[in-house]
Every structure is written in C-alpha cells, then in structure tokens.
Amino acid sequence: MARPRLCALLIGLFAAVLHSAPPDASFSGRAVTATGALWYTEHDTVRTAAGRTQIETRYVAADGRPMADLSAEITGPRYLPTTHLIDHRDNYVYSVEPLPDRGVVKLTQQLGRGVVEQRTIPLRGDLMTFQGVLLFIVDRRADLQRGQALSAQWIVPSRMTSYGVRIYKRSLQGNLLTVRLELSSVAFRFFSTPSDLTIDVASGRILEFAGPSNLLDEKDKPVRVHIVYEYR
C-alpha cells in the first residue's frame, strides 16, 4: 500500500494563478525548511489552447535531481481537474479522474510495482482537488477579504477519500491577503498542521505559502516549508 500523504496541504500551487494568468505562463518557488535549507524548487508552466488548460509542475531537489512531476488538465469542472502525480524517489503514482457521466470521481494509486488501488467517490458540487481549492480561493478572494469563511471538500488521493477544509482570513495588509486552510474536523485538525497563503488581491497571484509540503522526506515524515513564488 502506498505510504500516506495526508500531511499534504500543498500540491501544486500553480493552479491558483490561472485566474489572472495569460494563456501561457511560467513561475517558480523555492521550498525552504524551518532550518533555512533549500529542499526543492517548483517549476510551473500553464498552457491554454482549444478550451483546455494544462498545468505542469516539476519538483527539483536542491542537488538538481527531479523529485516529482505533477500534471493537471482542466476540461470540465473548474475546481476538479484531471490530475496525475509521480514521485520519482519511490515511484509512487496517483491520479484523479472526474467521470461526470457516471456521477463519480475515480481515484487510483500505486507504489512502485505494488498493487494498483482504485476507488470511486460520489461527485458533488463542492468536491475539489487541492489545486482546485487554491483556484477557488483566488476566485473568491474578495469574499475572504471581507471576512467571509469558505468551505470545500478536498480530495486526498493517497487516502482514497475526501476531507472538509475551512478557509478564512488571517490578516490583510494593504493589498496582501493572508488566508488559512485547515481541516474542518476538530479531531483531524488536532493531528494536522494548517497552511497559510498570502495573495496579491489585485492580481490574484499567490505570493507565499507556509505549511506542510506534500512531498515527504526520506523517512516518510511531513516537512514544513516556506515558499516564495516568482512570476515570469
């Protein structure tokens, strides 16, 4: 069975830029640990053509080795892209595939040459990948700026299920809005670490992230990172 990645509240922040990005965009972010060490760099690209938006993220270790690749394609529900990830360190893979005609979302995961696990969960209006949650935040940033709290149902592929998340304003300094994401369940919140996002309200760009990375360390432990994004 694939190692759990429930600690993840970060998985490809790139999707949040789609609200204001041109058809083609690229940006990057350096993930720095609590000790100040560079762990990896994200390299993100967004391309839109013929009504399809494709997003690619490569995670590259500080020593230059590729760590993981994440891809997503928005062809249907805005907050529920078809998503694929491969972690090159242990060949863990997962996918999220919305099947609107069947009213379900298919989740698939596999660790190396292990057993392929599959499950479907019912499709519902507030069901989102984490990329979708971030895009949802950007779309609703004016509501968050006014102090309105939001909620969503976040798919965690490695758990083959979804969890409720709360999203609310932590601070507003000029044009910079910082929001917090945390699990809705008090019991789950006790065992997880929240994430904070800083957004430029005017552009809708996510500028900073602080929280647990979706990439576990070599001991399969969560790592808290701080990421500053640069747009080109």
N, C-alpha and C positions, 0 to 999 in steps of 0.2 A: 504494500500500500504506500502511496506517495506520502512523503513527510508533510505534516500540516503547515499551513501558512496563514493561519487565522490572524497572526500578528499584523498582517499587512493592512495598512490604511493608505499605502501609496502604491499605485500601479499605473505608471504612465501618465503623469500629469499633463502630458501633451494634449490630451483631448480637450482640456478646458480652454485652450487658445482658439478653438475653432469658431467661437462666437464672433471674433473680430479679425481672424486671420484672413489673408488673401488666399486665392485658390492654392497657391504653393507657399509654404513657409517652412522655416527650419529654426531650431533653437536648441540650447543645451543647458545642462545643470550639473554642478559638481556636488556630489553627496559626501558631506564631511561628518565624521563621527564625533561623539562627545569629547574625545581626546584631541580633536583638531586634525585628525588624519584623513586624507582623501581616501575614500573606499572605492568609489566608482564615479564615472561620468556618464550621464544620459546624453544621447544624441538623437534628436527627434526631427522627423520630417512629416509634413502634411501635404497631401496632394488631392485635388478635386478635379474630376473630369466625368462628363456624361452622367451627372447626378449621383456619383459615388465619391465619397470621401474616404481616402485611405491614410492611415496613420501608422508610422513605423518608429519604433524606439529600440535603440541598441544600448545595452549597459556594458561599459568597458571598465575593467578593473584598473587600479592605479598603475599596475605594471604593463598595461596595454593589452591584456588578454580579454577577448569577448566573454562576458559573463552570462548574458541572456539577451533574447530578442523577443519583442512584443509587437504584435500587429493587430490592427482593428480596422474594420470597414463598416461605415455607416451607409446602409442602403434602405433601411426601414425605420423603425422607431429610433428617434434621435438619441435616446439615452440607453439604448440596448444594442450596441454594435456587435457584429460577429467578431470574436476575439480569439487569438491564438498566442500562446507563450511557450518558449522553450528555454530552460535553464541549462546552459552548456556544461555547467560544473558536474551535474549528476544526470543529465538527460531527462529531467522531469519536464513533462509537457502537459498543457491543458488547453481546452477550447470551450468557448461559449457560443452556441448556435441557436438564435431565435428561430422558431418554426411557427409563424403566425397562423398558418393554415390549420395547424393542429392544436393551437392554443397552448403551446408549451415552449420551454427553452431546454435544449439538450446540453448537458454538461458532460465532458469527457476528460479523463486524466490518466496518466501513465508515468511510472517512474522507471527509467531505463528500459529493460526488457521485461518488466513485470506485467502483471495482469492489467488489461485495459478496463477501467471502471467507467460506467456510463449511468446517467440518471437524468430523468426529465422532471422539471418543476413547472407548475402552472404559470402561464403568462398572466401578468396583472399590470395595471396601469403605472404603478409606482416601482416596478421592478427594473433595476439598472445594474450594469456593470459598474466598477468603480470609476472607470473613465467617464461613464455616463453620469455618475453622481457629481463629478467635478464639472462637467459641462452644464449640468442642472444648476449648480451653484453659480456659475458665471451668468447663465441666463436669468437667474433670479437674484442677482446681486443687489438690485435696487430694493427689493423686499427685505433682504438681510440687512442692508444699510439702515432701513427704517426700524429695525429691531424685530422683524418677524422671524420666528423659528420655522425651519423646514424639516421635513422627514422624507425618507426614501427607504426602499427595500433593496439592500446591496447584496449582489451575488458574490459568494466566495467559492470559486471553483474547487479548491482543494478540499473544502468541506462538503461539496456537492449539495449546497443549500444556500439560503439567503438569510440575511440578518437586518433588522431595522437599524437605521442610523439617524441621529439627531444632528442638525446643523444650525448654528446660531452665531450671532455677532459677539466677538470678544472685545474689539476696540475699533475706533475709527479715528485716524489721524490725518486730517486733510483729505487727500484723495486715496489714502491707503486703508483698505478694509481688511481686518483680520477676523477670520471665522474659525470656529472649532467644529470638528467632526468627531463624534463619539457614538458608540453603540447605544441604542435606545434602552436595552435591558439593563437595569441596575446591576443584576448579577453578573452579566457579561462585562459590564464596564469595570467591575472590580478586578477582573483578570486581564484587562487590555489597557493600552495606552492611547490617549486621544491624539489627534493630529490638528495642527494649526496651519491655515493657509492665509497668505497675505496677497490681496488682489488689488490691482490698479482699477478703481471704479470706472474711470473714463474709458479705458481701452478694453477692460475685461480680461487682461492678462494676469495669470498667476505669477507672482514675482518671487515668492519664497514658500518653502514647505518645511515644517518641523514635525517629526513624528517617526514611527517605526517604518522602516523600509520593507517592501515585500520580498526582498532578497535576503534570505537568512545567511548567517555566517557559516563557517566550516563545521561548527558544532550544532548546526540547525537551530541557532538561537536568534531571536529578533535583535535588530540593531537600530538604535535611534539615530536619525540623520538630520542634518540641516542642509537644505538645497537652495541655492540662489540661481534663478534662471536668467539667461541672457538670450535675447532675441536678435535674429539677423534679418 
